[in-house]
Amino acid sequence: MMSLGMGSFVVDKLKVKIFKERKALGQAAGEAVAGKMREILRDQKELFVVFAAAPSQNEFLEELSGKSGVDWGRVAAFHLDEYLGLPDTAPQSFGHFLRVRLFEKVRPGRVHYLNGMAEDPAKECDRYAALFKDHPFDIACIGIGENGHLAFNDPHVADFNDPVTIKVVELDLVSRQQQVNDRSFQNLESVPRKAITLTMPAIFSAKVIYCMVPAITKAEAVKKTLEGPITTDCPATILRKHENATLFLDQDSAKFISDFGLKIGD
């Protein structure tokens, strides 16, 4: 599958792989994640995996759902974040997104959904955090936002040393506008202003991280992630410190990387 790649390199500890287009990116990421799942399940009775929900993940999720040899019955699945005040039947709900695109196809043994309609969001955060309190994520499958966010850890709320694992956050304007750009919502006014999100330490605690980031709309965030200082001004920069993280890019999302022409030939 790596024959579809155009180049690879490492920034600090972060492995970076560039592909010609997003379908090839999705195929490679799906193969890599499925392979890691099989590997871990050879040694563990249960596998804890958390997934991002966004159009950027479509090709990856389609590929992963079709992979054979993964014992999904021993998988406990989670998702990174959820809007507050949005029912799980809404197409924009992240739980709904993953249920339709992945969970109904592969049937994990356990699926833990965040409840965006919880009467007490703080209690919902506590409930969800308790589900993996004694078992860190084995694999995190994530993306990067246009403002460099991971999950809904936008720059103004991201904390690399956050004392909690899940929290309620106010979404920034760039993050909300991205949902319109992705055509998830018709206009900015219809995008929820609050969400529940796993925090930076919760995501970073995963043993292995796979980050799928296609499209030109993410090119500036990718450049900052790989070339800027490690700071919450671009939360994704922390990926460069993870011991086992891989960033999957296509030509468009990698377009603004310095020496791009040289890197795709590596």
Secondary structure, DSSP 8 states (H G I E B T S, - for coil): -GGGEEEEEEETTEEEEEESSHHHHHHHHHHHHHHHHHHHHTT-S-EEEEE--SGGGHHHHHHHHT-SS--GGGEEEEESEEETT--TTSTT-HHHHHIIIIIHHH--SEE----TT-S-HHHHHHHHHHHTTTS--SEEEE---TTS-BTTB-TTT--TT-SSSEEEEE--HHHHHHHHHTTSSSSGGGS-SEEEEE-HHHHHTSSEEEEEE-SGGGHHHHHHHHHS-SSTTSGGGGGGG-TTEEEEEETTTTTTSTTHHHHTT-
